[in-house]
Amino acid sequence: MKGIDLSREFFMSVVLPLVQRDWPQVAERMGAGIFGNGSDAAGLDDEISRDHHWGPRTQILLPHRMVQKCRLSFERYLDHALPAEFRGHPVLRVRQTASGVTLESLDDFFRKFTGHARAPRRPEGWFRCTEADLFHATNGDVWHDPSGELGKRREGFGYYPDVVWKKKVADWCMFLTGRDAAYNVNRCYRREDWFSATLFLGQALKRAMELGFLLNRRYAPYTKWLHRLFIQLPDLAREVDPLLHRAKDDPDWHQKVMALVGICRIYANRMHAMGLTPQPQFKPFDPSLTDLILYESALAIYKQVPAELLHAKFNETEHWERMARDVLFDSSDYFQKRLSVEKSPAPPPG
């Protein structure tokens, strides 16, 4: 059973009936489900996922003032009312990682992942959000939202405004043609600098998948889940994925480079079909510069972006890294508990 299915059953059969019976005012205002970080929220959990932060869980989000008013008493209630296990899995209460059943304000949840309580009104606010953070803020499942407030917040963060999207598409075209691209893979392997060539190959594959998400108008997850969700994209994945594997697996480095060039050309054609760029004019492979077709795409798209946004930079430092640091100090989390076990003195012999 997937974690999200286990958690939905747990919420519907245990958490919701308890809260509706004993805290009806909370039940009327709360948004509840599973979202944010965790393989289960993305529907990608497996047997390996079950070694930590996995099991029946529910995130309860309430308006900020209501959380201030009832947090302590409601948290104590949950501690006593919830069962220790559900379907043989322990019911946890770890706030930092949203493991088990947790309470948080709507504002705090969205600030934690995006830095904003509500979707930014200006493009500059969107530049400060990483795609992985936006993915975490909008993924998963909502099972209960009678006020509709959680749904409105998620809808507000649903996807980039058009001008921000165009700017990011153009930036990623630049990456995939210049720095993190066939260009540097080609030049490094020709020098037999295999270490650098491998680093640039990995970067190029990552940028290629990220651009695929952009052209599908979907947020890219962070690297661990990038390819697993890329192959589920409704558009482009079927054409591009064989070339990703060719670039990864072919022993001939020139063929790796040509696979990356092929991906760029697929994307160039698609951007033209979307009305973003003129008809691409493909040229023979250049051993010096490889292929510049996405530079031409970037130029066409940058012309559609206001001048004041041209040199704005997208943040790539994820907000959720802060949460990972906070977890180190959380005594209820598995990491601290494991350290305590490891530091416990061994029993005397005999």
Steps between C-alpha positions, in 0.01 A plus 500: 500500500626848413548737791248749365229230490585380851489858625169576330341196664651599834361854471153396391457221755690640800605865491194663345240325719697591815538866407139534386378350827725681746622811316222592253624859476835369374334254261304787342810710429781254441653399173640149525685254281853400413726744317844655517817294527520123500490234232147404608367849425635460146358148466852362455555310825610138498650246740817706532293802610373320809820522705421853627228768494250258347163382624146625555501878511276804474598864478243734654519864391300774670478880483786663690288651779322173564832319534619762749184452702473122514841350419599381847167349596440344157852353491443346845171360378666336200771352723237323710223425248697356209579128496859389532472299178290475187506185288818396675685827437590740783316830507770765540485859622806671350418859404817600315469226238117483503523135606182358649233753596614862512345842547623812323361832386429552132735797501786304659463205262528709185772725644703193592518387139476821299580790731148637435175444689311564177598489136721798408332787322814622328742305277790568738329290766482202266873526423571428867308167486672186377303250293561225755349719771200587283463130423492425873248778564254371238543121484324221686130464582245715684228290665315760706465872436148621585604868509682471166790707635766232449383443143516874426856524629610198298329637190679832545836320495377266224744619234717791395340812351558507126778759499693312772455173311635652178800645680579162656457310172745742336751468787489119481548516123818695573616241754432212263693663216789658688617411848317177593493369148634292216746785436701433818453122488646509149798719586588308817484154345712615204765603753457159669399680818260223594427632847382839374320343204304277739409793724372703206311200363311463828422870505380491140269205567355681802441823307348306211242339728429830676433669167264216415301576816493869408362427154230287664428786742561275799735554792810283498571311824843487654764279344419166665154491342577692182523213251229288664251782453645618168398175331142560621470837324218500245706680235859462373611222736438221248721676243768624736549210743672267247751776432557552872586130529720516193691794646538313829585154367674525161874425540581733210527855635423654163170309500427634849551853365278432199225366727506829694488692172200289398318596821564868433354467152186326628449784746566763231231349281257483790554863599424600142183290505400677823535838331802607705760508223538517121554183297843368608768478234720202581862505388759224465680399819786737581795326673593831661164638621291179468147642448364845583135449413374567853698826511279611212191380690613687811550822305149482354345441842706765681354755259160420657624570854502853653848654501504536879469120538760403240788462746298381800629172638291206617585377848620139505551463877199313631311630804442147625875471573425709809260234618768236454728696734221544755444124503853451639382659826157331520508247783183331370655424161663169408843664451530618862354174627754300301784714635373436854504124440847511345638706791345281771767315700528132425376269777778350715618156386364187659 
